[in-house]
């Protein structure tokens, strides 16, 4: 299972990559494996403000629909149009082209509440 060490993870299987005050968010390799074939992605509206833990997007697979939660509070500043056009990117490249949305985070200290790769790996083992 692929769990990049440069990311932070939520217990609900979202990952976060921070660049300045912009956090890119997607779902983990483990989550996409559990969902199997992703067939539809519903992304949030740009400009939407979310709190940590808010349902922010939806990923539908052949098995089920799953809410995607904001790992930290912030404002949605960008959506991934490629994943809307080709939802299978969530399966084939969850940490690259399969990202879902970007947040301008309110408080960088919020990342302290997320899991590092070792803790996330332990939580899914």
N, C-alpha and C positions, 0 to 999 in steps of 0.2 A: 504494500500500500504506500502511496506517495503522500508524504507529509512534509512539505518544505519547511526548513528551519527558519527562514526569514519572515515567516508570517505569524500572525496571532490568530487564535481560534476561539469560537464560542462553543459552549456545551451543546448548542443546537446545530452544530456542524457548518456554520458560516466561517469563512476565513476573511482576514483583513490585511491589506498591505498598505502601509502608511508612506506617503510622499509629501513631506511638509505637513499641511493641515488637511490634505485630501486622502481619504481612505478608499481604496478600491475593495469591493466586497464581492464574494462569490461563495459557492458551496464546495465543501471538501471532496476529495477523491472518494473518501469513504461514503459520503452522502450520495454522490452520484451513482456509486455502485449499488447502494441499497435501493435507489429509485429505479434503476435500470434505464431503459430508453426514454430520454426526455423528449417530449413531442410538442410542448408549448411552454412559453415563458411570458408571464405578465409582469412588467416592470412598473415601478412607481412613477409618478409624475415628477418632472424636474421642478425644483423649488419646494417640494414637500419637505416639511420639517418632521423628523422622527426622533423618538426617544429610544434608548437602548432597550431591546426586547420587543419593539413594535413590529407587528407583521408588516412587511414592506414590499414584498414581491411574492409571486406564486410560481412554482415550477410544477408542471404536470408531466407525468410519465405514463407509460402504458399500465402501470400498477396503481398509481394514486396521484392526488394533487397534494402539494406540501407548501405551507407558508415558509417564506424566507424572512428571517427576523433581522432587524438592524442590530449589529453587534455593539454599536456605540451611538450616542445621540449626535444629530447633525442635520444638515440640509442636503437633500439630493441635488447634486450639481451636474451629473452626467449619467446617461444610460448607454448600454451597449447595444447599438442597433444590429450588430452582426448576430448576436444571440437571439434577438427577436426573429430575425430572418431565418436563422439556422439553429434551433434549440439544441440540436445534437452536439454543439460545441461544448455544452455543459458536461457531456460525457467524454468527449474526445480530448478536451484541453481545459479541465476545470480551473487550473491556476494561471492560464494564459488567455487565449481568445474567448474562453467561456465565462469570463467575469460578468457580473450582472449590472452593478451600478456603483457610482462614486458618491461619497459623502464628504462635505466640508465639516469636519468634526468640531464640536463645541469645546471639548476639553481633552487635551492629549493624555491627561492622567487617567482617563477612562480605559485606556488600553491596559492598564495595570490589572483590570478585572478580567482580562482575557487569558486564555491558556497559551503557553508556548508549545512548540512542536512536541516536546517530550511529554508534557502533561496531557496534551490532546491525544497522542498515541496511546498513553496509558488508559485514558478514558474510553477508548474504543476497542481495547484489547480484551 
